[in-house]
Amino acid sequence: MGAPDLRLSARYHRRSSEECTTRYRCLILDHDDTAVDSSARVHHPAHVRSMEVLRPGVTPVDLDGWFVKNFDPGIMAFLVQELGLTPAELAVEHRIWRQHTATTTPEFYPGFLEVLTAFRQRGGLVTVVSHSEADVIRRHYRAAGHPEPDLVFGWDEGPEHRKPSPWAVHEVMRRLQLEPGDVLVVDDLRPGIQMAGSAGVDAAAAGWAHDIPAIRTWMQRTCVAYFATIEEFASFVLR
């Protein structure tokens, strides 16, 4: 699998030498609608604008519909197979999306960053695997005055490495010298949970951004835990 990142490995070993007071050593977090309230403020408005440009005669899905389409069949299948966007149209859609992500900074959910601070104080590692781009994710953390995650893997890793591929989880474990039992994936949608399952690590559902019955039922059936609130998330990962 290649040599580990020595700088990150050294940092990990310094942390792991401390007494571990959490059930997992590393969190692999989704970003959109897990860490930040971004679909309502950024991604769905960008989609609506893309539809105005590319499919002016088609009514775009509403916000709940946007969550459902990202849950199943997934964003690219929705854009390509259901909406029939061509490669040229996908480039336009991506440009509109980047315009929105560049000009609007969503807020972190109240209490979320405090959980990450407490987790790190207990020796934990915080990483992100997301369908947002890595530079955008890091900018959000900096804008909130919070340390950047230890590792970030985003949309820009390429289609073969995006969720639900387990590649990013394997990279986190390789670079930080972790075992599958050290890791918890936290995500609000199916692709992240499928990624965790394919990588052989635990997954928990972030349910505080939306409460859509079909999504909630699948998550509760599939994940090791379902968190309706940030407080439930904190109680689980800090125990």
C-alpha positions as CSV (number, residue, x, y, z in Angstrom):
1,M,0.0,0.0,0.0
2,G,3.0,2.3,0.1
3,A,4.9,4.0,2.9
4,P,2.9,6.0,5.5
5,D,3.2,9.7,5.8
6,L,5.9,10.0,8.4
7,R,4.9,13.4,9.7
8,L,1.3,12.3,10.3
9,S,2.4,8.9,11.7
10,A,4.7,10.7,14.3
11,R,1.8,12.9,15.3
12,Y,-0.5,9.9,15.7
13,H,2.0,8.0,17.8
14,R,2.4,11.0,20.1
15,R,-1.3,11.1,20.6
16,S,-1.8,7.3,21.0
17,S,0.9,7.2,23.7
18,E,-1.6,9.1,25.9
19,E,-4.4,7.2,27.7
20,C,-7.3,6.9,25.3
21,T,-10.6,8.0,26.9
22,T,-12.8,7.6,23.8
23,R,-14.1,4.4,22.1
24,Y,-12.5,5.3,18.7
25,R,-9.1,6.8,18.0
26,C,-10.1,8.5,14.8
27,L,-13.3,10.1,13.4
28,I,-13.8,10.1,9.6
29,L,-16.4,12.9,9.2
30,D,-18.6,13.9,6.3
31,H,-18.7,17.6,5.9
32,D,-21.9,18.8,4.2
33,D,-25.0,18.4,6.5
34,T,-22.9,16.6,9.0
35,A,-20.4,19.4,10.1
36,V,-21.9,22.4,8.3
37,D,-25.4,23.4,7.2
38,S,-24.5,23.6,3.6
39,S,-27.2,22.0,1.4
40,A,-29.8,24.6,2.3
41,R,-27.4,27.5,2.0
42,V,-25.1,26.4,-0.8
43,H,-25.6,23.1,-2.7
44,H,-29.3,23.1,-3.3
45,P,-29.4,26.8,-4.4
46,A,-26.5,25.9,-6.8
47,H,-28.5,23.0,-8.2
48,V,-31.5,25.3,-8.7
49,R,-29.4,27.8,-10.6
50,S,-27.9,25.0,-12.7
51,M,-31.3,23.8,-13.6
52,E,-32.3,27.3,-14.6
53,V,-29.3,27.4,-17.0
54,L,-29.3,23.8,-18.2
55,R,-32.9,22.5,-17.9
56,P,-35.0,25.7,-17.9
57,G,-38.2,23.7,-18.5
58,V,-37.7,21.2,-15.7
59,T,-38.7,22.0,-12.1
60,P,-35.8,21.2,-9.8
61,V,-36.2,18.9,-6.8
62,D,-36.9,20.7,-3.5
63,L,-34.5,20.5,-0.6
64,D,-35.9,17.3,0.8
65,G,-35.8,15.8,-2.7
66,W,-32.2,17.0,-3.0
67,F,-31.3,15.0,0.2
68,V,-33.1,12.0,-1.2
69,K,-31.3,12.1,-4.5
70,N,-27.9,12.4,-2.8
71,F,-28.9,9.5,-0.6
72,D,-30.0,7.3,-3.5
73,P,-29.0,7.0,-6.3
74,G,-26.2,9.4,-5.4
75,I,-25.3,12.8,-6.9
76,M,-23.6,11.7,-10.1
77,A,-26.2,9.1,-11.0
78,F,-28.9,11.7,-10.4
79,L,-27.2,14.3,-12.6
80,V,-26.1,11.9,-15.4
81,Q,-28.7,9.1,-15.5
82,E,-31.8,11.0,-14.3
83,L,-31.2,14.5,-15.6
84,G,-29.2,13.4,-18.6
85,L,-26.4,16.0,-18.2
86,T,-23.7,15.6,-20.8
87,P,-20.0,16.1,-20.0
88,A,-20.1,19.7,-21.2
89,E,-23.2,20.3,-19.1
90,L,-21.5,18.7,-16.1
91,A,-18.7,21.2,-16.5
92,V,-21.2,24.1,-16.4
93,E,-22.9,22.6,-13.4
94,H,-19.5,22.3,-11.6
95,R,-18.6,25.9,-12.4
96,I,-21.9,27.1,-11.0
97,W,-21.4,25.0,-7.9
98,R,-17.9,26.4,-7.4
99,Q,-19.3,29.9,-7.7
100,H,-21.6,29.2,-4.9
101,T,-19.1,27.5,-2.7
102,A,-16.6,30.4,-3.2
103,T,-19.1,33.1,-2.2
104,T,-21.1,31.5,0.6
105,T,-19.6,30.0,3.8
106,P,-22.1,27.8,5.7
107,E,-22.0,27.7,9.5
108,F,-21.0,24.7,11.6
109,Y,-23.9,23.2,13.5
110,P,-24.0,24.5,17.1
111,G,-21.8,22.4,19.4
112,F,-20.2,20.4,16.6
113,L,-16.7,22.0,16.8
114,E,-16.8,21.8,20.6
115,V,-17.2,18.0,20.3
116,L,-14.2,17.9,18.0
117,T,-12.1,19.9,20.4
118,A,-13.0,17.6,23.3
119,F,-12.2,14.5,21.1
120,R,-8.8,15.9,20.2
121,Q,-8.1,16.8,23.8
122,R,-8.6,13.1,24.6
123,G,-6.0,12.2,22.0
124,G,-8.3,11.6,19.1
125,L,-7.7,12.3,15.4
126,V,-10.2,14.1,13.2
127,T,-10.3,13.5,9.4
128,V,-12.8,14.4,6.7
129,V,-14.1,12.5,3.6
130,S,-16.6,14.5,1.7
131,H,-18.1,15.3,-1.7
132,S,-17.1,18.9,-1.2
133,E,-13.6,20.0,-2.4
134,A,-10.8,19.9,0.1
135,D,-9.8,23.5,-0.2
136,V,-13.4,24.5,0.6
137,I,-13.6,22.2,3.6
138,R,-10.3,23.6,5.0
139,R,-11.5,27.1,4.5
140,H,-14.7,26.5,6.4
141,Y,-12.7,25.2,9.4
142,R,-10.3,28.2,9.2
143,A,-13.2,30.7,9.0
144,A,-14.7,29.2,12.1
145,G,-11.3,29.7,14.0
146,H,-10.9,25.9,14.4
147,P,-7.9,23.7,13.6
148,E,-8.0,22.1,10.2
149,P,-8.7,18.3,10.2
150,D,-5.7,16.0,10.3
151,L,-6.5,14.7,6.8
152,V,-9.1,15.9,4.2
153,F,-10.2,13.9,1.1
154,G,-12.7,15.7,-1.1
155,W,-14.4,15.7,-4.5
156,D,-11.2,16.6,-6.2
157,E,-9.7,13.2,-5.4
158,G,-11.4,12.0,-8.6
159,P,-14.4,9.7,-9.3
160,E,-12.7,6.5,-8.6
161,H,-11.7,7.7,-5.1
162,R,-15.0,9.3,-4.1
163,K,-17.6,7.8,-1.8
164,P,-18.8,5.1,-1.8
165,S,-15.3,3.9,-2.7
166,P,-13.5,2.8,0.4
167,W,-10.2,4.3,-0.9
168,A,-10.2,7.3,1.4
169,V,-10.8,5.2,4.5
170,H,-7.9,2.9,3.5
171,E,-5.8,6.0,3.0
172,V,-6.7,7.4,6.5
173,M,-5.8,4.1,8.1
174,R,-2.5,3.8,6.1
175,R,-1.3,7.3,6.7
176,L,-2.2,7.3,10.4
177,Q,-1.3,3.7,11.0
178,L,-4.8,2.7,12.3
179,E,-6.7,-0.5,12.5
180,P,-10.3,-0.8,11.4
181,G,-11.5,-0.9,15.0
182,D,-9.9,2.5,15.6
183,V,-12.1,4.3,13.2
184,L,-15.7,5.6,13.1
185,V,-17.2,7.1,10.0
186,V,-20.0,9.7,10.7
187,D,-22.2,10.7,7.7
188,D,-25.7,11.7,6.9
189,L,-26.2,9.8,3.7
190,R,-25.8,6.3,2.2
191,P,-22.6,6.7,0.2
192,G,-20.5,7.4,3.3
193,I,-22.1,4.5,5.1
194,Q,-21.4,2.2,2.1
195,M,-17.8,3.5,2.1
196,A,-17.4,2.5,5.7
197,G,-18.9,-1.0,5.1
198,S,-16.7,-1.7,2.2
199,A,-13.6,-0.7,4.3
200,G,-14.7,-2.8,7.3
201,V,-15.1,0.1,9.8
202,D,-18.0,1.2,11.9
203,A,-20.3,3.9,10.7
204,A,-22.8,6.1,12.5
205,A,-25.5,8.3,11.1
206,A,-25.7,12.1,11.6
207,G,-29.4,12.8,11.7
208,W,-29.5,16.4,12.8
209,A,-29.6,18.0,9.4
210,H,-32.8,16.3,8.1
211,D,-35.4,13.8,9.2
212,I,-36.6,12.1,6.1
213,P,-38.2,8.7,7.0
214,A,-36.7,6.6,4.2
215,I,-33.2,7.9,5.0
216,R,-33.7,7.6,8.8
217,T,-35.0,4.1,8.6
218,W,-32.1,2.8,6.4
219,M,-29.5,4.5,8.6
220,Q,-31.0,3.1,11.8
221,R,-31.0,-0.4,10.3
222,T,-27.5,-0.1,8.9
223,C,-25.3,1.9,11.3
224,V,-23.9,1.2,14.7
225,A,-25.6,4.3,16.0
226,Y,-28.0,7.0,14.8
227,F,-27.6,10.5,16.3
228,A,-30.6,12.7,16.1
229,T,-28.7,15.5,17.9
230,I,-25.1,16.8,18.4
231,E,-25.5,15.9,22.0
232,E,-26.1,12.3,21.2
233,F,-23.0,12.3,18.9
234,A,-20.9,13.8,21.7
235,S,-22.1,11.2,24.3
236,F,-21.2,8.4,21.9
237,V,-17.8,9.5,20.7
238,L,-16.5,11.0,23.9
239,R,-17.4,8.0,26.1
